Amino acid sequence: MSFIYVSPESHFPIQNLPYGIFSTDDNPRHRIGVAIGDQILDLSVVKSLFTGVVLQNQQDVFDQPTLNGFMGLGRAAWKEARATLQKILSSNEPLLKDNADLRSRAFVDQGQATMHLPANIGDYTDFYSSKNHAYNVGVMFRGPENALMPNWTHLPVGYHGRASSVVVSGTPIRRPNGQTRADESQPPVFGKCKLLDIELEMAFFTGPATKLGEPIPIDKAEDHIFGMVLMNDWSARDIQKWEYVPLGPFLGKNFGTTISPWVVTMDALKPFAVPNQKQDPKPLPYLCHEDPYCFDIQLEVALNCDGLSKPSTICKSNFKYMYWTMKQQLAHHTVTGCNTNPGDLLASGTISGETEDSYGSLLELCWKGTKPIKLDNDITRKFLQDGDEVIMTGYCEKDGCRVGFGTCTGKILPALDLS
């Protein structure tokens, strides 16, 4: 237990302690914080308390305006920092609890803080690792006989995304313009996206840098996975459909990707590990690992719009449905010798479960526009309208302990008139 009060519904008990970057009106400097209950512990204020063998000479890492430096220190530093935080926040540890002056300077109410991107994201990669989602989309466009491409069960399919348009939760997303071709008998037209979609995803940040030409073997992958965030990888389906052959997503994806501000560490998630999905055929040796590295993370998507008194839930899914694990994604990504840097972001791809209410995109929920999605008050949607707000949340729960990610939100602004 912590001496800071944590409500039973909070995502941020002492068992979690996620990292984020925040500022306040009276101190606009970006600084590293840890969420505990409804408070933020400012690590720049308490950096001198990190006196372990790894961090005693690295305390300045907590003065930096991003988490990149801390991410780059590696697992020994991450574990030591977590142990120190759990100690100083404990209800039976007087070091911080009984120091009124330090407490007054170290804690900030979350409601008084502005959250920022956790890291400078140098590179962003998006995978396609939910078998249910890949199958559903394949059925829509190619039929059930050819739903999965021949390579899908042999390797984690992915593409390199656009890091500059990754934004923190709460940032509005403007509807994009682009080329579309709704009528295949007519030439393409230019205009605003009409089939704007969500993608319920999660993503992880990488840790220590690697050298060009040196892969990360799968038995070392965990040393390079710092922690996870929620992600909404917005999609312009009509733009994407026209442009994606032969090279894949481009304008249909690069206009915005939203992530939650709090990075939940893998040590906090470890108690919620579940067996990996059965993989058939068995992957090649460089992708094989037996230890469980899938996680029981309950995910939910709600939509808020004019006419609703509260957001309507449209999807309940779970990260445990992922076919390819994060270790496999990282090992595959780097097997060519592709180097990574602290703060690189690797995403899961849309997370869909086995039932219709667990599909992680509007494309699936409305089944390519054939089944309107019912909200409260007899409101329906197929794809997003201007003014719609999407709210994603996720948490693990076991034995009365909830470890969560907070929320990942974004509201749709009208397209610019470029005619």
Number of C-alpha atoms within 10 A of each C-alpha: 13 19 17 17 14 17 11 12 12 18 28 27 24 24 19 26 27 28 21 25 26 27 20 17 9 8 10 11 13 20 24 25 28 23 25 26 22 17 21 25 23 24 23 18 18 19 17 14 17 22 15 14 11 16 21 13 11 18 18 14 21 22 17 17 21 23 25 22 20 25 25 20 19 19 20 12 18 20 15 16 19 19 13 15 19 17 17 19 21 18 15 12 14 13 14 19 17 11 10 10 9 14 17 9 12 18 20 20 14 17 10 14 18 14 21 22 22 28 21 16 21 14 17 19 19 22 22 22 27 24 20 22 24 19 19 21 18 17 15 14 11 14 13 13 8 12 16 19 12 9 9 14 18 15 17 23 18 19 15 14 21 20 18 15 15 22 21 21 26 20 18 17 23 16 24 23 21 19 19 23 16 14 9 9 7 8 9 14 12 13 17 22 21 17 20 23 20 22 21 28 28 24 24 25 25 27 28 20 17 17 12 12 12 14 21 26 17 22 15 13 19 18 16 25 26 24 21 24 27 31 30 31 24 22 27 27 21 20 28 21 16 16 18 13 9 6 8 15 20 17 19 25 20 19 20 24 25 25 28 28 27 30 29 26 22 23 16 18 22 14 15 19 17 15 13 19 15 9 12 8 8 11 14 9 8 14 22 15 15 7 11 14 22 23 22 20 24 16 24 20 27 18 22 19 19 10 10 14 10 12 16 19 18 20 23 22 23 22 22 23 23 24 22 26 23 24 24 22 25 25 23 22 23 20 17 13 16 15 16 24 20 27 28 21 25 25 26 27 26 27 28 33 21 13 11 15 15 22 28 30 26 25 24 21 23 18 18 17 15 11 14 16 16 15 18 15 10 8 14 12 16 21 22 20 18 15 16 16 21 24 21 26 22 23 21 21 15 10 5 6 17 17 26 29 25 21 23 25 25 25 22 18 16 13 15 12 8 9 7
